[in-house]
């Protein structure tokens, strides 16, 4: 059995706890901000609402309830799938989120896949190839590329891509583009900074694996660099990459928010920016919980993939079985050594070693 049931239950319990803590922290921080969305939306004299009408609205939205009462109401609503209503528009938050989520999901998925491909290409070409000549200089340049990518602000990169590839070169239109065309520049804007930490970790991990003894032995046997990369290095270097992939999901969400704002895409990022402007706390709380849920799921999947990829991290039962197999192997080895020694007149005594192990 690759996955331990107790470990799985523990990780699921931790995921639920993280969601609860994130919801609580977000609710407290939003409640500590002076003022509220109802006042910001309806207290404008231009609307002509009387104080009694504003008080009725506050009562209907629960704005005058105690902090703990609003917390329990919101928590119960989230557990039942009711995210409340937008203070700005009056529409159900679940409806607003459902309309914006597909666009953000497509952008996040395309940006994430592009970042992975870009990171793998940079890591492979920065660690494999000739150590001298022009190719070596290219490797050194690629080795420094992640540091450059990680220092580029997302909003600045988006504006730069629009200026160069749309206004100057005309490769991609940002004015009434098609569905696929509208995804090109936002995907690059998300992918470039996101690929940097992944590439850095992969370069370091591949370099460490290349210095291992088993890789040197495989190289000495005449294996090609491509064969070593695919069959030896990749499997041993992928675990640190998986770890950083889980950690950069938060950066993916933040990058999507900024990118959708820069490109005017109707997604979670745009409604988040609008909710911040109008103090629309129900939408902000829903966005935080959804982002946290995605982060928890990604990291849970990464944790569960560890024992699948690396046999050293599998269950205690598997470990015990492996140890039993090693003992059987040791006994077979002892018998073979004893027979070989007896053929030349030497009597091997394993009694003392067995006593030491039993002790």
N, C-alpha and C positions, 0 to 999 in steps of 0.2 A: 504493500500500500504506500503510494508516494506521499500523500498528504495525511497528516495526523488530524483526526477529528477534533481532538481537544485544541490543537493549534488553530484550526479553522474557526471553532466557536469563539476562542479568545480574540482572534482578529476581528470577527464580526461584532463582538461586544465592544471592542475598542473603536470600531468605526461608528457605532451608534453613539458612544460617549463623545467622540469628536464632533459629530453633528449637533448633539445637544449643547456642548460647550460653545460651538461656533454660533448657534442660534442665540444663546444667552448673551454672549459677548456682544454680538451685533445689536441685539435689542437694547442692552444697557447703554452702549455708545451712542446709538441713535436717540435714546431718551434723554441723554445728558446734553444734547445740543439745545441751546436756548430757542424758545419758540416752538411752533409746530406747523405742520402742513396746512391744517384747517385755517389757522390765523393768516398764514401767508397767502392762502388761496381766496378766502372769502371776506377778509377784513378790509379789502380795498374799497375806499369810499365810492369809487366809480361804479361799483356793482349796485350801490343803493340798498344794501341789506341792513335791516335794523338790528340792534343788539339782541333782541329776542329771537330773531331768525338765525343769527349766528350761534346763539346758545343752543337752539334746537338742533342745528347741524352738528355742533360739538357733542351733544348728547347722543345723536343718532350714530355718530362715528366712534363713540367711546373715548373721545379725546380728554374728557374730564374724569375718567376713571382713575383709580389709584394705579401706581406703577405695577404692582404685583397682579392686580386684576387684569390689566392690559396684557401683561406677560402670559398669564394663564389662558386668556382668550386667544391670543395669537398662537401659543403653543398647541392648544387644542385644535385650532383651525388648521395648522400645518400638518398635524398628525392625521387629520381627516381629508386633507387635500384642498382645504379652503384657505386661500392666501389673503382673503379680505378684498377690499376695494380700493382703487386708486383715488387718492385725495384730489388729484388734479382733474381727472376725467370722469370719475365715478364708475368706470368699467371694472369688471372683475379682474384682479391681478392675474389669476390663472389664465384668463383669456388673452391678456396682453402678453404674458410670457409665452404662451403656446403659439401666438402669431409671430413672435420675434425669434424663438428658439431655433427653428430650422435653418434660418439664414446664418446664425452664429455657429451652429453645429457644422454646417458645410464649410464655413471659413476655418473653424478650428481644426477639422479633420484634414482639409487640404493643406493648411499651414503646418500641421504636425507631421504629416507624411513627407512633405517637401523638406522640412527641417531634418528629419531622420535621414533622408537620402543625401542631402547636402552634407550632413555631419559625417556620415559613413564615407562618402567620397573624399572629403578633406582628410579624415583620419587615415584612410588606406594610403592615399598618395603621399601623405606626410611621413609615413613610417615604412613604406616599402619602396624599393627602387635602388638605383645605384647610389653609392655613398660618395662618389666623386663626380666632377664634371658639371655640366649645366643642370642635369637632373637633380643633383644634390642641392643646388641653389633653389630650384623650384620647391624641393621638400622643405627647406628652411623657410621659404616664403609662406607655404601652406601651413607650416607649424605656427606661424604668427597670425594667421588669418582669424582664428577664433577670438583672439584678444581684441582685434579690430571690430569684429562683428558684435561682440558683447558690449562694446562701449558706444554703439550707435543708438541714439534715442529713437524709439519707435515712431513718434509723430514726425520727427525730422526726416527719417527714412521714407515714410509715406509721402511727404511733400516732395522730397527729392525724386522719387520714382515717378510721381505725377508730372513733375516739371520736365524730366529727361525723356521718359518713354512715351508720354502722351503729348505734351505741348511742343517739345523740340523735335523728337524723331517721329511722332505720329504712329508708333507701333500699336498702341492700345488707346482706345477712346474712353474717357471718363464722363463724357456727355452722352446720356442715353445709350449705354453699352448693352450688349446682349448678356444673357445669364453667365455664359462661360467667360466672356471678355471682362465682365465686371469683377470676376474672381481672381484674375491674374495678378494685378498689382497688390491688392490686399493680402493675397497668399504670400507673396514675396516679402511684404512688410512684416508679416507675422513670423515667417520662417527664418529669415536671416538672423535676427538676434536670438531666436530660440535654438538655432543649430549650434551656436557658439559653445555653451557649456557642455552639450552632448559631445561635440567634437573634441573639446579639451580632455574630457574624461576618457574617451575612446583612445585618443593618442597616447595618454599616459598608461592606460591599461594594456594596449597593444605593445608598447615599448617594454613594459615589465614582463609580459608573457614571452616576448622575443628573447629576453635575456635568460629565460628559464632553461634548465638543463635538458628537459625533454625536447624542446624546440631545437637546441643545438645538436642533439643526437639525430633528430629527424633530418636536419640540414646536412649533417655529415653522411647520412645514408644516400644523399643525392636527390632528395625531394625538391621540387620546384617551389618558388615563392608562392605561386598561386595555390598549389596543393597545401602548403603549410598554412596559408591564410585561411583557406576554407575548412580544412579538416582538423587543424590543431589550434591555431591562434583564436579564431572567431568564437569558438565555444567557450574558451577560457577567459576571453576578454569581454564577454557580453554582460556579465553580472553587474559590474560597476556602471555600464551603460544603462541597464535596466533601472538601477537605483536613481540615476540622474534624470531619466525620462519621467519617473514618478514625481520627482521633486519640481521639475520645470513646468508641471501642469499649471501651477499658480501663475507663472509668467505667461503661459499661453492665454489664460483668461484675461489677465491685465492687458496683454498685447492686443487681444481681440477687441476689448473695450475702446482702446485708443484708436485702433485701426478703423473700426466702424464709425467712429466720430469723424476721423479725418476724411474718409471716403463717403460719408453720408449713407452708409448701409443701414437698412432698417433691421436691426438686430438687438441682442441683449445689451451690447455696448452703448448703442444710441439711447435706448430707453433708460439705461443706468445714468448716463450723463444728464438726461432730461429730469430724471427723478432727483438727482442731487441738486439741480438748479431750483426745483420747485418743492424741495423738502417732502418728497413723496415717500414716506417711510415704509409703507407696505410693499412697494415695489423693490426698494433697496433691500429690505429684509428677505424677500423672496429670492432676489438675485444672489445674495450672500449664501443662503441655504443651498440653492441649486449649484453654485460654484463649489461649495464645500463638499456637497454630495459627489460631484464629479471627481474632485481631488481625492476623496476617500476611496471611491471605486477604483480609480486608476492605481493608487498605491496598494490597495488590497489585491488587485490582480497581479501587480508586480511581485508582491510578497509571496503569493501562491505559486508564481512561476519559478521562484528560486529553486525549490527542491525538484522541480521537473527538469531543469537545466543542469543542475549540479547535484550529483548523487551523494555528495558529502553532506548535504543539508537535509536529507530525507529523514523519515520518522525513526524513533527509537527502536521500533520493531525491526525496521530494515537494518538499522545499525547492529542490533543484536544478532540478526541473521547473518550479517556480513562477518561479525566477529566469530560466530560459530563456524562459518566457512573457512575463516583464516585458521582457526584451531585445527580443523580437519586437514587443511593444507599443510600446517606445521607437522602434524602427526605423520602424514605421508612422506614429508621431507625427512623426518627423523628415521623412518623405516628404511628409506633409500640410502641415507648416510650410514646407518648401522650395517646394512648389507654390504655396502661398498667397503667399509672399514674392516668388516669380518673377512672379506676376501683377501685382505693383505695382512691378516693376523692381528688386527687391532680391535679391542673390545670397547665400545662407547657406552658410557653409563649416563643416562638422562635422569637418574633418580634425584640428584641434588637440585637440578633446575626445576623439576616438578614440585619438589617440596617448597622451593622459594616462591613459585607462582601461587601455590595453594596458601602459603602464609600471607 
